[in-house]
């Protein structure tokens, strides 16, 4: 991360599929956030979304999976 602050991570995309997402900090052994069952207007059913307070200088890894092995195109938005 180049700056510290709260960041929103989401896979919201009405044309996408049911996703699960996990966030790791500094290594793939340090999971700090996850979600797979958000449900909101204008998104696909069961998209992934969470807010996380990132720290400048830390490295973050994002893992996204599809329910029952679903795959395809989608959108990851980080704001």
Phi and psi restraints in degrees (range 20) as a CNS / XPLOR table:
assign (resid 1 and name C) (resid 2 and name N)
       (resid 2 and name CA) (resid 2 and name C) 1.0 -89.1 20.0 2
assign (resid 2 and name N) (resid 2 and name CA)
       (resid 2 and name C) (resid 3 and name N) 1.0 -17.0 20.0 2
assign (resid 2 and name C) (resid 3 and name N)
       (resid 3 and name CA) (resid 3 and name C) 1.0 -139.9 20.0 2
assign (resid 3 and name N) (resid 3 and name CA)
       (resid 3 and name C) (resid 4 and name N) 1.0 159.0 20.0 2
assign (resid 3 and name C) (resid 4 and name N)
       (resid 4 and name CA) (resid 4 and name C) 1.0 -94.0 20.0 2
assign (resid 4 and name N) (resid 4 and name CA)
       (resid 4 and name C) (resid 5 and name N) 1.0 148.3 20.0 2
assign (resid 4 and name C) (resid 5 and name N)
       (resid 5 and name CA) (resid 5 and name C) 1.0 149.8 20.0 2
assign (resid 5 and name N) (resid 5 and name CA)
       (resid 5 and name C) (resid 6 and name N) 1.0 173.7 20.0 2
assign (resid 5 and name C) (resid 6 and name N)
       (resid 6 and name CA) (resid 6 and name C) 1.0 -81.1 20.0 2
assign (resid 6 and name N) (resid 6 and name CA)
       (resid 6 and name C) (resid 7 and name N) 1.0 127.1 20.0 2
assign (resid 6 and name C) (resid 7 and name N)
       (resid 7 and name CA) (resid 7 and name C) 1.0 -119.1 20.0 2
assign (resid 7 and name N) (resid 7 and name CA)
       (resid 7 and name C) (resid 8 and name N) 1.0 140.8 20.0 2
assign (resid 7 and name C) (resid 8 and name N)
       (resid 8 and name CA) (resid 8 and name C) 1.0 -100.2 20.0 2
assign (resid 8 and name N) (resid 8 and name CA)
       (resid 8 and name C) (resid 9 and name N) 1.0 129.3 20.0 2
assign (resid 8 and name C) (resid 9 and name N)
       (resid 9 and name CA) (resid 9 and name C) 1.0 -114.6 20.0 2
assign (resid 9 and name N) (resid 9 and name CA)
       (resid 9 and name C) (resid 10 and name N) 1.0 128.4 20.0 2
assign (resid 9 and name C) (resid 10 and name N)
       (resid 10 and name CA) (resid 10 and name C) 1.0 -149.7 20.0 2
assign (resid 10 and name N) (resid 10 and name CA)
       (resid 10 and name C) (resid 11 and name N) 1.0 148.4 20.0 2
assign (resid 10 and name C) (resid 11 and name N)
       (resid 11 and name CA) (resid 11 and name C) 1.0 -108.2 20.0 2
assign (resid 11 and name N) (resid 11 and name CA)
       (resid 11 and name C) (resid 12 and name N) 1.0 19.6 20.0 2
assign (resid 11 and name C) (resid 12 and name N)
       (resid 12 and name CA) (resid 12 and name C) 1.0 -56.7 20.0 2
assign (resid 12 and name N) (resid 12 and name CA)
       (resid 12 and name C) (resid 13 and name N) 1.0 119.2 20.0 2
assign (resid 12 and name C) (resid 13 and name N)
       (resid 13 and name CA) (resid 13 and name C) 1.0 -164.9 20.0 2
assign (resid 13 and name N) (resid 13 and name CA)
       (resid 13 and name C) (resid 14 and name N) 1.0 106.6 20.0 2
assign (resid 13 and name C) (resid 14 and name N)
       (resid 14 and name CA) (resid 14 and name C) 1.0 -53.8 20.0 2
assign (resid 14 and name N) (resid 14 and name CA)
       (resid 14 and name C) (resid 15 and name N) 1.0 -23.9 20.0 2
assign (resid 14 and name C) (resid 15 and name N)
       (resid 15 and name CA) (resid 15 and name C) 1.0 -96.0 20.0 2
assign (resid 15 and name N) (resid 15 and name CA)
       (resid 15 and name C) (resid 16 and name N) 1.0 10.3 20.0 2
assign (resid 15 and name C) (resid 16 and name N)
       (resid 16 and name CA) (resid 16 and name C) 1.0 -101.0 20.0 2
assign (resid 16 and name N) (resid 16 and name CA)
       (resid 16 and name C) (resid 17 and name N) 1.0 -160.5 20.0 2
assign (resid 16 and name C) (resid 17 and name N)
       (resid 17 and name CA) (resid 17 and name C) 1.0 -129.2 20.0 2
assign (resid 17 and name N) (resid 17 and name CA)
       (resid 17 and name C) (resid 18 and name N) 1.0 173.2 20.0 2
assign (resid 17 and name C) (resid 18 and name N)
       (resid 18 and name CA) (resid 18 and name C) 1.0 -63.3 20.0 2
assign (resid 18 and name N) (resid 18 and name CA)
       (resid 18 and name C) (resid 19 and name N) 1.0 118.2 20.0 2
assign (resid 18 and name C) (resid 19 and name N)
       (resid 19 and name CA) (resid 19 and name C) 1.0 -119.5 20.0 2
assign (resid 19 and name N) (resid 19 and name CA)
       (resid 19 and name C) (resid 20 and name N) 1.0 161.4 20.0 2
assign (resid 19 and name C) (resid 20 and name N)
       (resid 20 and name CA) (resid 20 and name C) 1.0 -128.9 20.0 2
assign (resid 20 and name N) (resid 20 and name CA)
       (resid 20 and name C) (resid 21 and name N) 1.0 144.0 20.0 2
assign (resid 20 and name C) (resid 21 and name N)
       (resid 21 and name CA) (resid 21 and name C) 1.0 -139.4 20.0 2
assign (resid 21 and name N) (resid 21 and name CA)
       (resid 21 and name C) (resid 22 and name N) 1.0 140.8 20.0 2
assign (resid 21 and name C) (resid 22 and name N)
       (resid 22 and name CA) (resid 22 and name C) 1.0 -130.9 20.0 2
assign (resid 22 and name N) (resid 22 and name CA)
       (resid 22 and name C) (resid 23 and name N) 1.0 146.6 20.0 2
assign (resid 22 and name C) (resid 23 and name N)
       (resid 23 and name CA) (resid 23 and name C) 1.0 -118.1 20.0 2
assign (resid 23 and name N) (resid 23 and name CA)
       (resid 23 and name C) (resid 24 and name N) 1.0 133.4 20.0 2
assign (resid 23 and name C) (resid 24 and name N)
       (resid 24 and name CA) (resid 24 and name C) 1.0 -120.3 20.0 2
assign (resid 24 and name N) (resid 24 and name CA)
       (resid 24 and name C) (resid 25 and name N) 1.0 143.7 20.0 2
assign (resid 24 and name C) (resid 25 and name N)
       (resid 25 and name CA) (resid 25 and name C) 1.0 -114.1 20.0 2
assign (resid 25 and name N) (resid 25 and name CA)
       (resid 25 and name C) (resid 26 and name N) 1.0 124.3 20.0 2
assign (resid 25 and name C) (resid 26 and name N)
       (resid 26 and name CA) (resid 26 and name C) 1.0 70.1 20.0 2
assign (resid 26 and name N) (resid 26 and name CA)
       (resid 26 and name C) (resid 27 and name N) 1.0 -24.6 20.0 2
assign (resid 26 and name C) (resid 27 and name N)
       (resid 27 and name CA) (resid 27 and name C) 1.0 -158.8 20.0 2
assign (resid 27 and name N) (resid 27 and name CA)
       (resid 27 and name C) (resid 28 and name N) 1.0 164.3 20.0 2
assign (resid 27 and name C) (resid 28 and name N)
       (resid 28 and name CA) (resid 28 and name C) 1.0 -77.8 20.0 2
assign (resid 28 and name N) (resid 28 and name CA)
       (resid 28 and name C) (resid 29 and name N) 1.0 4.2 20.0 2
assign (resid 28 and name C) (resid 29 and name N)
       (resid 29 and name CA) (resid 29 and name C) 1.0 -101.7 20.0 2
assign (resid 29 and name N) (resid 29 and name CA)
       (resid 29 and name C) (resid 30 and name N) 1.0 -1.5 20.0 2
assign (resid 29 and name C) (resid 30 and name N)
       (resid 30 and name CA) (resid 30 and name C) 1.0 -120.7 20.0 2
assign (resid 30 and name N) (resid 30 and name CA)
       (resid 30 and name C) (resid 31 and name N) 1.0 77.6 20.0 2
assign (resid 30 and name C) (resid 31 and name N)
       (resid 31 and name CA) (resid 31 and name C) 1.0 -73.5 20.0 2
assign (resid 31 and name N) (resid 31 and name CA)
       (resid 31 and name C) (resid 32 and name N) 1.0 129.4 20.0 2
assign (resid 31 and name C) (resid 32 and name N)
       (resid 32 and name CA) (resid 32 and name C) 1.0 -117.0 20.0 2
assign (resid 32 and name N) (resid 32 and name CA)
       (resid 32 and name C) (resid 33 and name N) 1.0 -14.3 20.0 2
assign (resid 32 and name C) (resid 33 and name N)
       (resid 33 and name CA) (resid 33 and name C) 1.0 -160.5 20.0 2
assign (resid 33 and name N) (resid 33 and name CA)
       (resid 33 and name C) (resid 34 and name N) 1.0 152.1 20.0 2
assign (resid 33 and name C) (resid 34 and name N)
       (resid 34 and name CA) (resid 34 and name C) 1.0 -159.6 20.0 2
assign (resid 34 and name N) (resid 34 and name CA)
       (resid 34 and name C) (resid 35 and name N) 1.0 158.6 20.0 2
assign (resid 34 and name C) (resid 35 and name N)
       (resid 35 and name CA) (resid 35 and name C) 1.0 -167.5 20.0 2
assign (resid 35 and name N) (resid 35 and name CA)
       (resid 35 and name C) (resid 36 and name N) 1.0 149.3 20.0 2
assign (resid 35 and name C) (resid 36 and name N)
       (resid 36 and name CA) (resid 36 and name C) 1.0 -149.3 20.0 2
assign (resid 36 and name N) (resid 36 and name CA)
       (resid 36 and name C) (resid 37 and name N) 1.0 2.9 20.0 2
assign (resid 36 and name C) (resid 37 and name N)
       (resid 37 and name CA) (resid 37 and name C) 1.0 -134.7 20.0 2
assign (resid 37 and name N) (resid 37 and name CA)
       (resid 37 and name C) (resid 38 and name N) 1.0 39.9 20.0 2
assign (resid 37 and name C) (resid 38 and name N)
       (resid 38 and name CA) (resid 38 and name C) 1.0 -75.9 20.0 2
assign (resid 38 and name N) (resid 38 and name CA)
       (resid 38 and name C) (resid 39 and name N) 1.0 152.5 20.0 2
assign (resid 38 and name C) (resid 39 and name N)
       (resid 39 and name CA) (resid 39 and name C) 1.0 -148.8 20.0 2
assign (resid 39 and name N) (resid 39 and name CA)
       (resid 39 and name C) (resid 40 and name N) 1.0 111.8 20.0 2
assign (resid 39 and name C) (resid 40 and name N)
       (resid 40 and name CA) (resid 40 and name C) 1.0 -146.2 20.0 2
assign (resid 40 and name N) (resid 40 and name CA)
       (resid 40 and name C) (resid 41 and name N) 1.0 160.9 20.0 2
assign (resid 40 and name C) (resid 41 and name N)
       (resid 41 and name CA) (resid 41 and name C) 1.0 -60.5 20.0 2
assign (resid 41 and name N) (resid 41 and name CA)
       (resid 41 and name C) (resid 42 and name N) 1.0 141.0 20.0 2
assign (resid 41 and name C) (resid 42 and name N)
       (resid 42 and name CA) (resid 42 and name C) 1.0 81.7 20.0 2
assign (resid 42 and name N) (resid 42 and name CA)
       (resid 42 and name C) (resid 43 and name N) 1.0 4.2 20.0 2
assign (resid 42 and name C) (resid 43 and name N)
       (resid 43 and name CA) (resid 43 and name C) 1.0 -123.3 20.0 2
assign (resid 43 and name N) (resid 43 and name CA)
       (resid 43 and name C) (resid 44 and name N) 1.0 166.8 20.0 2
assign (resid 43 and name C) (resid 44 and name N)
       (resid 44 and name CA) (resid 44 and name C) 1.0 -68.8 20.0 2
assign (resid 44 and name N) (resid 44 and name CA)
       (resid 44 and name C) (resid 45 and name N) 1.0 159.9 20.0 2
assign (resid 44 and name C) (resid 45 and name N)
       (resid 45 and name CA) (resid 45 and name C) 1.0 -64.7 20.0 2
assign (resid 45 and name N) (resid 45 and name CA)
       (resid 45 and name C) (resid 46 and name N) 1.0 135.4 20.0 2
assign (resid 45 and name C) (resid 46 and name N)
       (resid 46 and name CA) (resid 46 and name C) 1.0 60.2 20.0 2
assign (resid 46 and name N) (resid 46 and name CA)
       (resid 46 and name C) (resid 47 and name N) 1.0 47.4 20.0 2
assign (resid 46 and name C) (resid 47 and name N)
       (resid 47 and name CA) (resid 47 and name C) 1.0 -77.5 20.0 2
assign (resid 47 and name N) (resid 47 and name CA)
       (resid 47 and name C) (resid 48 and name N) 1.0 173.2 20.0 2
assign (resid 47 and name C) (resid 48 and name N)
       (resid 48 and name CA) (resid 48 and name C) 1.0 -108.3 20.0 2
assign (resid 48 and name N) (resid 48 and name CA)
       (resid 48 and name C) (resid 49 and name N) 1.0 138.5 20.0 2
assign (resid 48 and name C) (resid 49 and name N)
       (resid 49 and name CA) (resid 49 and name C) 1.0 -160.3 20.0 2
assign (resid 49 and name N) (resid 49 and name CA)
       (resid 49 and name C) (resid 50 and name N) 1.0 138.2 20.0 2
assign (resid 49 and name C) (resid 50 and name N)
       (resid 50 and name CA) (resid 50 and name C) 1.0 -158.8 20.0 2
assign (resid 50 and name N) (resid 50 and name CA)
       (resid 50 and name C) (resid 51 and name N) 1.0 160.3 20.0 2
assign (resid 50 and name C) (resid 51 and name N)
       (resid 51 and name CA) (resid 51 and name C) 1.0 -106.2 20.0 2
assign (resid 51 and name N) (resid 51 and name CA)
       (resid 51 and name C) (resid 52 and name N) 1.0 143.0 20.0 2
assign (resid 51 and name C) (resid 52 and name N)
       (resid 52 and name CA) (resid 52 and name C) 1.0 -144.1 20.0 2
assign (resid 52 and name N) (resid 52 and name CA)
       (resid 52 and name C) (resid 53 and name N) 1.0 139.1 20.0 2
assign (resid 52 and name C) (resid 53 and name N)
       (resid 53 and name CA) (resid 53 and name C) 1.0 -86.5 20.0 2
assign (resid 53 and name N) (resid 53 and name CA)
       (resid 53 and name C) (resid 54 and name N) 1.0 97.4 20.0 2
assign (resid 53 and name C) (resid 54 and name N)
       (resid 54 and name CA) (resid 54 and name C) 1.0 -80.4 20.0 2
assign (resid 54 and name N) (resid 54 and name CA)
       (resid 54 and name C) (resid 55 and name N) 1.0 156.6 20.0 2
assign (resid 54 and name C) (resid 55 and name N)
       (resid 55 and name CA) (resid 55 and name C) 1.0 -115.8 20.0 2
assign (resid 55 and name N) (resid 55 and name CA)
       (resid 55 and name C) (resid 56 and name N) 1.0 131.6 20.0 2
assign (resid 55 and name C) (resid 56 and name N)
       (resid 56 and name CA) (resid 56 and name C) 1.0 -54.4 20.0 2
assign (resid 56 and name N) (resid 56 and name CA)
       (resid 56 and name C) (resid 57 and name N) 1.0 134.7 20.0 2
assign (resid 56 and name C) (resid 57 and name N)
       (resid 57 and name CA) (resid 57 and name C) 1.0 90.7 20.0 2
assign (resid 57 and name N) (resid 57 and name CA)
       (resid 57 and name C) (resid 58 and name N) 1.0 -14.1 20.0 2
assign (resid 57 and name C) (resid 58 and name N)
       (resid 58 and name CA) (resid 58 and name C) 1.0 -82.9 20.0 2
assign (resid 58 and name N) (resid 58 and name CA)
       (resid 58 and name C) (resid 59 and name N) 1.0 152.7 20.0 2
assign (resid 58 and name C) (resid 59 and name N)
       (resid 59 and name CA) (resid 59 and name C) 1.0 -102.4 20.0 2
assign (resid 59 and name N) (resid 59 and name CA)
       (resid 59 and name C) (resid 60 and name N) 1.0 137.0 20.0 2
assign (resid 59 and name C) (resid 60 and name N)
       (resid 60 and name CA) (resid 60 and name C) 1.0 -124.2 20.0 2
assign (resid 60 and name N) (resid 60 and name CA)
       (resid 60 and name C) (resid 61 and name N) 1.0 140.8 20.0 2
assign (resid 60 and name C) (resid 61 and name N)
       (resid 61 and name CA) (resid 61 and name C) 1.0 -119.9 20.0 2
assign (resid 61 and name N) (resid 61 and name CA)
       (resid 61 and name C) (resid 62 and name N) 1.0 137.3 20.0 2
assign (resid 61 and name C) (resid 62 and name N)
       (resid 62 and name CA) (resid 62 and name C) 1.0 -116.3 20.0 2
assign (resid 62 and name N) (resid 62 and name CA)
       (resid 62 and name C) (resid 63 and name N) 1.0 132.2 20.0 2
assign (resid 62 and name C) (resid 63 and name N)
       (resid 63 and name CA) (resid 63 and name C) 1.0 -118.1 20.0 2
assign (resid 63 and name N) (resid 63 and name CA)
       (resid 63 and name C) (resid 64 and name N) 1.0 128.1 20.0 2
assign (resid 63 and name C) (resid 64 and name N)
       (resid 64 and name CA) (resid 64 and name C) 1.0 -123.8 20.0 2
assign (resid 64 and name N) (resid 64 and name CA)
       (resid 64 and name C) (resid 65 and name N) 1.0 133.7 20.0 2
assign (resid 64 and name C) (resid 65 and name N)
       (resid 65 and name CA) (resid 65 and name C) 1.0 -132.3 20.0 2
assign (resid 65 and name N) (resid 65 and name CA)
       (resid 65 and name C) (resid 66 and name N) 1.0 160.8 20.0 2
assign (resid 65 and name C) (resid 66 and name N)
       (resid 66 and name CA) (resid 66 and name C) 1.0 -106.6 20.0 2
assign (resid 66 and name N) (resid 66 and name CA)
       (resid 66 and name C) (resid 67 and name N) 1.0 144.9 20.0 2
assign (resid 66 and name C) (resid 67 and name N)
       (resid 67 and name CA) (resid 67 and name C) 1.0 -59.8 20.0 2
assign (resid 67 and name N) (resid 67 and name CA)
       (resid 67 and name C) (resid 68 and name N) 1.0 132.0 20.0 2
assign (resid 67 and name C) (resid 68 and name N)
       (resid 68 and name CA) (resid 68 and name C) 1.0 53.1 20.0 2
assign (resid 68 and name N) (resid 68 and name CA)
       (resid 68 and name C) (resid 69 and name N) 1.0 35.0 20.0 2
assign (resid 68 and name C) (resid 69 and name N)
       (resid 69 and name CA) (resid 69 and name C) 1.0 80.4 20.0 2
assign (resid 69 and name N) (resid 69 and name CA)
       (resid 69 and name C) (resid 70 and name N) 1.0 12.6 20.0 2
assign (resid 69 and name C) (resid 70 and name N)
       (resid 70 and name CA) (resid 70 and name C) 1.0 -58.2 20.0 2
assign (resid 70 and name N) (resid 70 and name CA)
       (resid 70 and name C) (resid 71 and name N) 1.0 144.3 20.0 2
assign (resid 70 and name C) (resid 71 and name N)
       (resid 71 and name CA) (resid 71 and name C) 1.0 -137.8 20.0 2
assign (resid 71 and name N) (resid 71 and name CA)
       (resid 71 and name C) (resid 72 and name N) 1.0 167.4 20.0 2
assign (resid 71 and name C) (resid 72 and name N)
       (resid 72 and name CA) (resid 72 and name C) 1.0 147.9 20.0 2
assign (resid 72 and name N) (resid 72 and name CA)
       (resid 72 and name C) (resid 73 and name N) 1.0 -171.5 20.0 2
assign (resid 72 and name C) (resid 73 and name N)
       (resid 73 and name CA) (resid 73 and name C) 1.0 -79.8 20.0 2
assign (resid 73 and name N) (resid 73 and name CA)
       (resid 73 and name C) (resid 74 and name N) 1.0 149.2 20.0 2
assign (resid 73 and name C) (resid 74 and name N)
       (resid 74 and name CA) (resid 74 and name C) 1.0 -160.9 20.0 2
assign (resid 74 and name N) (resid 74 and name CA)
       (resid 74 and name C) (resid 75 and name N) 1.0 -174.4 20.0 2
assign (resid 74 and name C) (resid 75 and name N)
       (resid 75 and name CA) (resid 75 and name C) 1.0 -128.8 20.0 2
assign (resid 75 and name N) (resid 75 and name CA)
       (resid 75 and name C) (resid 76 and name N) 1.0 129.9 20.0 2
assign (resid 75 and name C) (resid 76 and name N)
       (resid 76 and name CA) (resid 76 and name C) 1.0 -111.4 20.0 2
assign (resid 76 and name N) (resid 76 and name CA)
       (resid 76 and name C) (resid 77 and name N) 1.0 119.2 20.0 2
assign (resid 76 and name C) (resid 77 and name N)
       (resid 77 and name CA) (resid 77 and name C) 1.0 -111.5 20.0 2
assign (resid 77 and name N) (resid 77 and name CA)
       (resid 77 and name C) (resid 78 and name N) 1.0 129.3 20.0 2
assign (resid 77 and name C) (resid 78 and name N)
       (resid 78 and name CA) (resid 78 and name C) 1.0 -123.8 20.0 2
assign (resid 78 and name N) (resid 78 and name CA)
       (resid 78 and name C) (resid 79 and name N) 1.0 113.9 20.0 2
